[in-house]
Amino acid sequence: MTHPIISFQNVSKRFGKTTAVDNVSLTINEGEFFSLLGPSGCGKTTLLRMLAGFEMPTEGHILIDGKDVSLTPPNQRPVNMVFQSYAVFPHMTVLDNVAYGLKMDGVPAAERRDRAEEALGLVQLAGYGARKPDQLSGGQRQRVALARALVKKPRVLLLDEPLSALDAKLRDAMRSELTSLQQKVGITFIMVTHDQDEALAMATRCAVMNRGLLQQVATPSDLYEFPNSRFVADFIGSVNMFEGTLDVDEPDHAIIATTEAGPIYLDHGVTGATGTTVWAAVRPEKIEMHKRTDTPPKVDDAPEGYNVIAGTVRHLVYLGSESIYEVEITGGKLIKVVRPNLTRWDQEDFVIGEAVWLSFHACSPAVLLS
C-alpha cells in the first residue's frame, strides 16, 4: 500500500505584489512518478523550488513524511534535484561529479567510489567514470546529473524540465529510460514540465496549474478524457470546443443546443441546470470523416447515436503516420480531424475543398461547465 510522502497544505508564495502560487493543497504518494504541468509562469517551478527548500512559502506548510519542512534548509531535506541545465562540473571527471555530494557529507573515499559506480550503473553509464563532461553527449550528461542526485539515496527526486535541453529523438528515448529508472529505484519522482506529451507519457498522476492555481489532479488518461475545465481540455492535447446551451439533462442522456453544430447528443447526463451555457469538447481523433452524399452517414436520433455535421475540407497536413484535416462548418468554425494513414487500398482520401460529413459518437464529448 502506498502512503502520502509529500503534502502541500494551503501553500502560497508571493514575490512582492505578484502571487506565484495561490493556496495550493496537494498530496503526492510514495513511489509515484508525479508531474507538475502547466504553461510558463503558472507557478509549477516555484512549487518545486519550495519543496526543495530554495524558496520559503509565504503561507501554508510543506510536509515530507509527515514532518513540516517549510523552514528547513535544502541540505537537511530528504530530497535531491536535477536541474534543467544539469549543472555538472566541467573540470571534474564523471565519477567525481557523481561522488561530489557524498564528499561534502564526509563519506569515506572508498565508499564514495563504490556508491558512485553503483549509481552510474543504474543510469547505464558504467565504465564512463574517467571521462569529462565535454566528452559526453547531452543525454549522457543528463544521466550524470541523475546519478549524482540518486547516489545520496533521497526519498524524493525532483526534476526541473529534465528533457527540455535534448533534441526531439533523444527526448523520446529518455522518456522511456526515466520511467524505467523510476520503477527500478522505486523512489518518488516529481517532474516539472510544460510539455503535455512528456507528462502524459511518463507520469502516473499529473497536477495541472494555471496562474498559480491548481486546476486538476488526475491520471494522464483522466486528464485527457475527462478534463474538468476548458483550460485543462485546451491545454492537454488538441480539442474541438462547441459552445451551447444545456437543453435536456436526464440521467441517461443529454442534449446541448449549439448554433454551429446543431444539437449535440450525449449518452450520459451532465448534472447541470438546463438553460446554462456549457461546452462540448471533442478530441480530433474521435471524429470520423465521410464523403458527402445526399444522405448523412450512419446516424440515430436517439442519444446513443452519432452526431453528424456537414463541412468542407479547408486545410490538410500530412505527418506520415497520420493526417490532420481542418474542416469548416457553419459560421466558419474550423474543426480539426486526425485520421491515421492506414495501409489499406479502400481508405477514403479527401482533398482541399471537398464537401464532407463529420460524425462522432454520443459518448465522445467531454462536457465542461466552465
C-alpha positions, 0 to 999 in steps of 0.5 A: 500500500502506498502512503502520502510522502509529500503534502502541500497544505494551503501553500502560497508564495508571493514575490512582492505584489505578484502571487506565484502560487495561490493556496495550493493543497496537494498530496503526492504518494510514495513511489509515484512518478508525479508531474507538475504541468502547466504553461510558463509562469503558472507557478509549477517551478516555484512549487518545486523550488519550495519543496526543495527548500530554495524558496520559503512559502509565504503561507501554508506548510510543506510536509515530507513524511509527515514532518513540516519542512517549510523552514528547513534548509535544502541540505537537511531535506530528504530530497535531491534535484536535477536541474534543467541545465544539469549543472555538472562540473566541467573540470571534474571527471564523471565519477567525481561529479557523481561522488561530489555530494557524498564528499561534502557529507564526509563519506569515506573515499572508498565508499564514495567510489563504490556508491558512485559506480553503483549509481552510474550503473543504474543510469547505464553509464558504467565504465564512463567514470574517467571521462569529462563532461565535454566528452559526453553527449547531452543525454549522457550528461543528463544521466550524470546529473541523475546519478549524482542526485540518486547516489545520496539515496533521497526519498524524493527526486525532483526534476526541473524540465529534465528533457527540455535541453535534448533534441526531439529523438533523444527526448523520446528515448529518455522518456522511456529510460526515466520511467524505467529508472523510476520503477527500478529505484522505486523512489518518488519522482516529481517532474516539472514540465510544460510539455503535455506529451512528456507528462502524459507519457511518463507520469502516473498522476499529473497536477495541472496549474494555471496562474498559480492555481491548481486546476486538476489532479488526475491520471494522464488518461483522466486528464485527457478524457475527462478534463474538468475545465476548458483550460485543462481540455485546451491545454492537454492535447488538441480539442474541438470546443462547441459552445451551447446551451444545456437543453435536456439533462436526464440521467441517461442522456443529454442534449446541448443546443449549439448554433454551429453544430446543431444539437449535440447528443450525449449518452450520459447526463451532465448534472447541470441546470438546463438553460446554462451555457456549457461546452462540448469538447471533442478530441480530433481523433474521435471524429470520423470523416465521410464523403458527402452524399445526399444522405448523412452517414450512419446516424440515430436520433436517439442519444446513443447515436452519432452526431453528424455535421456537414463541412468542407475540407479547408486545410490538410497536413500530412505527418506520415503516420497520420493526417490532420484535416481542418474542416469548416462548418457553419459560421466558419468554425474550423474543426480539426480531424486526425485520421491515421494513414492506414495501409489499406487500398479502400481508405477514403482520401479527401482533398482541399475543398471537398464537401464532407460529413463529420460524425462522432459518437454520443459518448465522445464529448467531454462536457465542461461547465466552465 
